[in-house]
């Protein structure tokens, strides 16, 4: 079978496609033929050796996929051959077939496409965990989303809207903000043209801002944190800008702000029942048409370097997928 492999750490241009043996499912595992695999920003870091997860070489990038079960190992009979499933692996999904523990599989219902399902776990899973489990976002509250048209950002905009919040989407261009508005943003802020701090003060109005969702980091984090209400919640989701900000903790003290870390990968391992419930809720929302699970583009495995480049340059507006 074909597999996209990282054999030396570096940029996307160093990835190669090679033939590797088909995997065989062991006890409690299933063999899944991958229909589409999803890429995330952290894949650009993993292949460069700059992420907290450091697989042994060679490995395939790609944390998640949608596919069809072709075989099951002993003890995995709860799943049937031919069932369509979401696979979450952490890495290794960018290949024609994968083996995964059945604990890492989620059945895909009718009414949800392969493309929607493939990119649902990480971005929407992260955002639902952040907004529901960590910030406990309530209807009528005001949510600010930085990087609002990237994978997790657009998911946060859609979920915030579905949860009844007033959503302020922040991004670096008018084109990106139009996409955010189409997916549920009530207000938008172009921080390429206006100070984030002043813009949030203007848009927050008398109601102010209750929750900030920050997957960007860098210079924008402190500006956004300063805009929060008394007992506001600041969600630390990632650092797509490349710089991990140094937040003056006196700001948290003076406003009673909660700075909350969002590590979805640890959540799904430590709280599998909570993860399963969140997956079921996400699939239900997609089936009902309340979440789009928007796809930026679907690319052949041979165009993996170009697809990862879109993520590295923060040009993605939705999920970037590979079809093996």
KAJO-V185256 format. One record per backbone hydrogen bond with DSSP energy under -1.0 kcal/mol. NH is the residue of the N-H (numbers start at 1). CO is the residue of the C=O. If there is no record, write none. Layout:
# KAJO-V185256
nh=[NH,NH]
co=[CO,CO]
This chain:
# KAJO-V185256
nh=[3,4,5,6,10,14,15,16,18,20,28,29,30,31,32,33,34,35,36,37,38,39,43,44,46,47,49,50,59,65,66,67,68,69,70,71,73,76,79,82,83,85,86,87,88,89,90,92,93,94,95,96,98,100,102,104,105,106,108,112,117,118,119,120,125,126,127,128,129,130,131,132,134,135,137,140,141,143,144,145,146,148,150,154,155,156,157,158,159,160,161,162,163,164,165,166,168,169,170,171,177,178,179,180,181,182,184,185,186,187,189,191,193,194,199,200,201,202,203,204,205,208,210,211,212,213,214,218,220,224,225,226,227,228,229,231,232,233,234,235,236,237,238,240,241,242,251,253,254,255,257,258,260,262,267,268,270,271,275,276,277,278,279,280,281,282,283,284,285,286,287,288,289,290,291,296,297,299,301,303,304,307,308,309,310,311,312,313,314,315,319,321,322,323]
co=[18,94,16,59,47,11,12,5,3,1,74,26,100,71,98,68,96,66,66,322,64,320,40,41,42,43,46,45,6,87,36,85,33,83,31,31,29,73,76,69,80,67,106,65,104,63,63,60,62,61,93,2,32,30,28,101,102,86,84,109,113,114,115,117,120,122,123,124,125,126,127,128,129,130,131,164,138,166,211,168,213,170,147,150,151,152,153,154,155,156,157,158,159,161,160,141,143,187,145,189,173,174,175,176,177,178,181,180,167,167,169,171,190,190,195,196,197,198,199,200,201,204,142,142,233,144,235,243,217,220,221,222,224,225,209,255,229,210,258,212,260,214,214,215,216,239,248,249,250,251,252,232,234,236,263,264,266,267,271,272,273,274,275,276,277,278,279,280,281,282,283,284,286,285,285,319,319,321,323,300,301,303,304,305,306,307,308,309,311,310,294,297,37,299]
